[in-house]
């Protein structure tokens, strides 16, 4: 079975934001790295989104 990893562009599309906006986000460690290209599993990104403040995970900082 072939593993499928999301690119920065695909993560931005998934979140509905511009690719450049991800520069301000603290992404989780990538699940795979090939050269300088990083990749994340969809499960990793879904868990990360759920854990972000204001997204059903931990509360927002005040």
MDAnalysis code that builds the backbone (N, CA, C; Angstrom):
import MDAnalysis as mda
import numpy as np

u = mda.Universe.empty(186, n_residues=62, atom_resindex=np.repeat(np.arange(62), 3), trajectory=True)
u.add_TopologyAttr("name", ["N", "CA", "C"] * 62)
u.add_TopologyAttr("resid", np.arange(1, 63))
u.add_TopologyAttr("resname", ["UNK", "UNK", "UNK", "UNK", "UNK", "UNK", "UNK", "UNK", "UNK", "UNK", "UNK", "UNK", "UNK", "UNK", "UNK", "UNK", "UNK", "UNK", "UNK", "UNK", "UNK", "UNK", "UNK", "UNK", "UNK", "UNK", "UNK", "UNK", "UNK", "UNK", "UNK", "UNK", "UNK", "UNK", "UNK", "UNK", "UNK", "UNK", "UNK", "UNK", "UNK", "UNK", "UNK", "UNK", "UNK", "UNK", "UNK", "UNK", "UNK", "UNK", "UNK", "UNK", "UNK", "UNK", "UNK", "UNK", "UNK", "UNK", "UNK", "UNK", "UNK", "UNK"])
u.atoms.positions = np.array([
    [0.841, -1.172, 0.000],
    [0.000, 0.000, 0.000],
    [0.893, 1.244, 0.000],
    [0.565, 2.209, -0.811],
    [1.336, 3.436, -0.918],
    [0.810, 4.471, 0.068],
    [1.725, 5.083, 0.816],
    [1.341, 6.145, 1.751],
    [1.137, 7.438, 0.969],
    [0.180, 8.246, 1.402],
    [-0.102, 9.527, 0.762],
    [0.105, 10.625, 1.787],
    [0.888, 11.627, 1.430],
    [1.170, 12.738, 2.326],
    [0.708, 14.036, 1.692],
    [0.260, 14.961, 2.544],
    [-0.208, 16.269, 2.086],
    [0.959, 17.248, 2.010],
    [0.930, 18.082, 0.985],
    [1.930, 19.137, 0.835],
    [1.413, 20.405, 1.518],
    [2.260, 21.402, 1.598],
    [1.859, 22.702, 2.149],
    [0.660, 23.249, 1.369],
    [0.706, 23.157, 0.050],
    [-0.388, 23.649, -0.781],
    [-1.686, 22.913, -0.477],
    [-1.617, 21.605, -0.315],
    [-2.820, 20.824, -0.017],
    [-3.361, 21.139, 1.379],
    [-2.471, 21.384, 2.341],
    [-2.919, 21.759, 3.687],
    [-3.620, 23.115, 3.635],
    [-3.049, 24.062, 2.916],
    [-3.670, 25.378, 2.779],
    [-5.058, 25.250, 2.154],
    [-5.184, 24.441, 1.116],
    [-6.489, 24.216, 0.477],
    [-7.469, 23.592, 1.467],
    [-7.001, 22.638, 2.250],
    [-7.833, 21.951, 3.234],
    [-8.361, 22.938, 4.281],
    [-7.518, 23.907, 4.665],
    [-7.886, 24.895, 5.673],
    [-8.618, 26.096, 5.085],
    [-8.613, 26.216, 3.758],
    [-9.275, 27.334, 3.107],
    [-8.517, 28.641, 3.261],
    [-7.186, 28.558, 3.303],
    [-6.351, 29.748, 3.426],
    [-5.313, 29.760, 2.309],
    [-4.658, 30.905, 2.150],
    [-3.596, 31.021, 1.144],
    [-2.360, 30.259, 1.617],
    [-1.623, 29.722, 0.675],
    [-0.408, 28.960, 0.989],
    [0.560, 29.801, 1.819],
    [0.712, 31.068, 1.474],
    [1.626, 31.956, 2.199],
    [1.209, 32.189, 3.637],
    [-0.082, 32.059, 3.925],
    [-0.573, 32.256, 5.297],
    [-0.064, 31.175, 6.239],
    [0.286, 30.016, 5.705],
    [0.779, 28.923, 6.554],
    [2.133, 29.244, 7.187],
    [2.832, 30.237, 6.645],
    [4.130, 30.611, 7.212],
    [3.969, 31.082, 8.658],
    [2.801, 31.621, 8.996],
    [2.547, 32.097, 10.340],
    [2.002, 31.027, 11.273],
    [1.821, 29.823, 10.784],
    [1.276, 28.733, 11.580],
    [2.400, 27.822, 12.059],
    [2.222, 27.272, 13.236],
    [3.196, 26.301, 13.752],
    [2.655, 24.913, 13.426],
    [3.087, 24.379, 12.300],
    [2.641, 23.060, 11.861],
    [3.301, 21.969, 12.704],
    [2.654, 20.812, 12.797],
    [3.302, 19.700, 13.504],
    [4.511, 19.208, 12.709],
    [5.316, 18.405, 13.344],
    [6.452, 17.796, 12.645],
    [5.929, 16.991, 11.466],
    [6.602, 17.053, 10.314],
    [6.136, 16.277, 9.162],
    [6.252, 14.776, 9.406],
    [5.376, 14.026, 8.752],
    [5.410, 12.568, 8.847],
    [6.447, 11.975, 7.897],
    [6.807, 12.739, 6.883],
    [7.798, 12.276, 5.903],
    [8.552, 13.488, 5.357],
    [9.827, 13.271, 5.056],
    [10.648, 14.303, 4.430],
    [11.451, 13.646, 3.321],
    [11.369, 14.241, 2.141],
    [12.151, 13.762, 1.000],
    [12.927, 14.964, 0.497],
    [14.237, 14.956, 0.721],
    [15.030, 16.136, 0.415],
    [14.570, 17.268, 1.317],
    [14.140, 18.369, 0.699],
    [13.613, 19.497, 1.472],
    [12.097, 19.523, 1.494],
    [11.467, 18.550, 0.857],
    [10.015, 18.499, 0.773],
    [9.441, 17.761, 1.974],
    [8.500, 18.425, 2.659],
    [7.865, 17.839, 3.835],
    [6.465, 17.360, 3.475],
    [6.013, 16.317, 4.170],
    [4.673, 15.786, 3.936],
    [4.024, 15.374, 5.246],
    [2.716, 15.583, 5.327],
    [1.944, 15.245, 6.523],
    [0.803, 14.328, 6.141],
    [0.504, 13.365, 7.016],
    [-0.660, 12.516, 6.774],
    [-1.905, 13.349, 7.060],
    [-2.997, 12.990, 6.441],
    [-4.251, 13.705, 6.663],
    [-4.661, 13.595, 8.128],
    [-4.413, 12.434, 8.731],
    [-4.733, 12.220, 10.140],
    [-3.949, 13.179, 11.036],
    [-2.672, 13.371, 10.757],
    [-1.837, 14.293, 11.529],
    [-2.398, 15.701, 11.465],
    [-2.771, 16.150, 10.266],
    [-3.293, 17.517, 10.101],
    [-4.655, 17.654, 10.766],
    [-5.513, 16.653, 10.649],
    [-6.831, 16.725, 11.295],
    [-6.688, 16.819, 12.815],
    [-5.772, 16.053, 13.401],
    [-5.541, 16.119, 14.847],
    [-4.971, 17.483, 15.242],
    [-4.069, 18.009, 14.436],
    [-3.475, 19.315, 14.693],
    [-4.539, 20.407, 14.657],
    [-5.403, 20.380, 13.642],
    [-6.477, 21.375, 13.536],
    [-7.386, 21.297, 14.758],
    [-7.743, 20.088, 15.181],
    [-8.634, 19.911, 16.329],
    [-8.002, 20.409, 17.623],
    [-6.675, 20.410, 17.714],
    [-6.002, 20.824, 18.939],
    [-5.708, 22.317, 18.988],
    [-5.934, 23.031, 17.880],
    [-5.645, 24.463, 17.836],
    [-6.671, 25.243, 18.653],
    [-6.247, 26.318, 19.311],
    [-7.176, 27.133, 20.087],
    [-8.333, 27.631, 19.214],
    [-9.535, 27.541, 19.759],
    [-10.710, 28.028, 19.043],
    [-11.254, 27.076, 18.003],
    [-10.711, 25.869, 17.912],
    [-11.155, 24.902, 16.916],
    [-11.651, 23.613, 17.557],
    [-12.229, 23.749, 18.750],
    [-12.754, 22.579, 19.426],
    [-11.749, 21.869, 20.307],
    [-10.510, 22.348, 20.301],
    [-9.492, 21.723, 21.129],
    [-9.284, 22.530, 22.401],
    [-8.071, 22.945, 22.620],
    [-7.789, 23.708, 23.828],
    [-8.401, 25.112, 23.738],
    [-8.663, 25.754, 24.864],
    [-9.300, 27.077, 24.840],
    [-8.356, 28.152, 24.310],
    [-8.935, 29.251, 23.808],
    [-8.143, 30.374, 23.322],
    [-7.421, 31.030, 24.475],
    [-6.226, 31.584, 24.181],
    [-5.500, 32.361, 25.183],
    [-6.159, 33.726, 25.282],
    [-6.200, 34.283, 26.474],
    [-6.793, 35.616, 26.664],
    [-5.749, 36.634, 26.941],
])
